[in-house]
Amino acid sequence: MVFRGEALASIAAVAQVDVTTSIQGEPVGDALTLEDGIVVRHIQQARPHGTTITVRNLFRNVPARLKFLKSTATENSHIASVVSQYALAYPEVKFSLRIDVRTALQTSGSDKLLDVIIAVYGLETARKMLEVNGGEVGWQAGQAVPITVSGMVGAPAVNKTGRDALNFFVNRRVIGSRLLTRAVEEAYQGLLMQGRHP
């Protein structure tokens, strides 16, 4: 996985950003500190393979944008949701999300979806998950195309008051789909109480 350069530059232009990174096989990596889009410190230092990006004081120099942010708790919740979705889509990648001094999410990078589900939803929920794995041939522009559906679904005992725990990915990209949501909910019809969702 990579961080899009223009996205990082945009964030660095409106925040204080620390980046430490090292490529696999290299004993030394780079550590950068940026303020308002300008590199104010660049050193080389030892670190394990990977990249850590720390963003502080977002929009500190752009009050017009700052006023559109919701509460800290709401913004942190949005960030945690996005990181959780990436973790579910890429179980082979180790994710660590720290908000202030608390670790909000930590995955192992074991390439096991169940391990990520434990990290995101908890052990009790993970114990009640069922594996889905199937495939067939579909047709696109007159050509046979393999279609694979895989993932995990909760047993009927795992249900929520909202639909926020439904995550769909196509080629590992998160999508919002009313059609897929409706299909999943119809599959659970008669198994869940009124007002509860898979």
PEDA-V834958 format. One record per residue. N is the residue number from 1. RES is the residue in one small letter. PHI is phi in whole degrees, -180 to 180 (999 if undefined). BURIAL is 1 if it has 24 or more other C-alpha atoms within 12 Angstrom, else 0. Layout:
BEGIN
N|RES|PHI|BURIAL + N|RES|PHI|BURIAL
END
This chain:
BEGIN
1|m|999|0 + 2|v|-131|0 + 3|f|-101|0 + 4|r|-61|0 + 5|g|-58|0 + 6|e|-69|0 + 7|a|-68|0 + 8|l|-64|0 + 9|a|-64|0 + 10|s|-66|0 + 11|i|-66|1 + 12|a|-63|1 + 13|a|-70|1 + 14|v|-127|1 + 15|a|-156|1 + 16|q|-99|1 + 17|v|-130|1 + 18|d|-113|1 + 19|v|-127|1 + 20|t|-123|1 + 21|t|-151|1 + 22|s|-153|0 + 23|i|-89|0 + 24|q|-60|0 + 25|g|90|0 + 26|e|-98|0 + 27|p|-77|0 + 28|v|-127|0 + 29|g|-121|1 + 30|d|-116|1 + 31|a|-127|1 + 32|l|-124|1 + 33|t|-122|1 + 34|l|-121|1 + 35|e|-132|1 + 36|d|55|1 + 37|g|83|1 + 38|i|-113|0 + 39|v|-73|0 + 40|v|-104|0 + 41|r|-156|0 + 42|h|-145|0 + 43|i|-133|0 + 44|q|-101|0 + 45|q|-152|0 + 46|a|-73|0 + 47|r|-165|0 + 48|p|-67|0 + 49|h|-56|0 + 50|g|134|1 + 51|t|-135|1 + 52|t|-122|1 + 53|i|-120|1 + 54|t|-117|1 + 55|v|-114|1 + 56|r|-128|0 + 57|n|53|0 + 58|l|-60|1 + 59|f|62|1 + 60|r|-62|0 + 61|n|-106|0 + 62|v|-133|0 + 63|p|-58|0 + 64|a|-63|0 + 65|r|-78|0 + 66|l|-58|0 + 67|k|-70|0 + 68|f|-85|0 + 69|l|-71|0 + 70|k|-81|0 + 71|s|-63|0 + 72|t|-57|0 + 73|a|-62|0 + 74|t|-65|0 + 75|e|-64|0 + 76|n|-62|0 + 77|s|-63|0 + 78|h|-63|0 + 79|i|-62|0 + 80|a|-61|1 + 81|s|-64|1 + 82|v|-64|0 + 83|v|-64|1 + 84|s|-62|1 + 85|q|-65|1 + 86|y|-64|1 + 87|a|-62|1 + 88|l|-67|1 + 89|a|-76|1 + 90|y|-129|1 + 91|p|-65|1 + 92|e|-82|0 + 93|v|-102|1 + 94|k|-84|1 + 95|f|-114|1 + 96|s|-139|1 + 97|l|-118|1 + 98|r|-113|0 + 99|i|-116|0 + 100|d|59|0 + 101|v|-104|0 + 102|r|-99|0 + 103|t|-79|0 + 104|a|-86|0 + 105|l|-155|1 + 106|q|-143|1 + 107|t|-113|1 + 108|s|-89|1 + 109|g|74|0 + 110|s|-77|0 + 111|d|72|0 + 112|k|-111|0 + 113|l|-58|1 + 114|l|-61|1 + 115|d|-63|1 + 116|v|-70|1 + 117|i|-62|1 + 118|i|-61|1 + 119|a|-67|1 + 120|v|-83|1 + 121|y|-108|1 + 122|g|102|0 + 123|l|-65|0 + 124|e|-61|0 + 125|t|-66|1 + 126|a|-60|1 + 127|r|-65|0 + 128|k|-104|0 + 129|m|-93|1 + 130|l|-120|0 + 131|e|-80|0 + 132|v|-118|0 + 133|n|-154|0 + 134|g|-158|0 + 135|g|-155|0 + 136|e|-160|0 + 137|v|-105|0 + 138|g|-110|0 + 139|w|-125|0 + 140|q|-138|0 + 141|a|53|0 + 142|g|77|0 + 143|q|-115|0 + 144|a|-72|0 + 145|v|-130|0 + 146|p|-71|0 + 147|i|-121|0 + 148|t|-120|0 + 149|v|-118|0 + 150|s|-146|0 + 151|g|149|1 + 152|m|-135|1 + 153|v|-129|1 + 154|g|-82|1 + 155|a|-61|0 + 156|p|-54|0 + 157|a|-67|0 + 158|v|-94|1 + 159|n|-145|1 + 160|k|-133|0 + 161|t|-81|0 + 162|g|-126|0 + 163|r|-99|0 + 164|d|-70|0 + 165|a|-92|1 + 166|l|-86|1 + 167|n|-126|1 + 168|f|-121|1 + 169|f|-132|0 + 170|v|-119|0 + 171|n|51|0 + 172|r|69|0 + 173|r|-107|0 + 174|v|-67|0 + 175|i|-132|0 + 176|g|-104|0 + 177|s|-141|0 + 178|r|-64|0 + 179|l|-62|0 + 180|l|-68|0 + 181|t|-60|0 + 182|r|-64|0 + 183|a|-62|0 + 184|v|-65|1 + 185|e|-64|1 + 186|e|-66|0 + 187|a|-64|0 + 188|y|-93|0 + 189|q|-58|0 + 190|g|87|0 + 191|l|-100|0 + 192|l|-118|0 + 193|m|-69|0 + 194|q|-55|0 + 195|g|85|0 + 196|r|-108|0 + 197|h|-132|1 + 198|p|-69|1
END
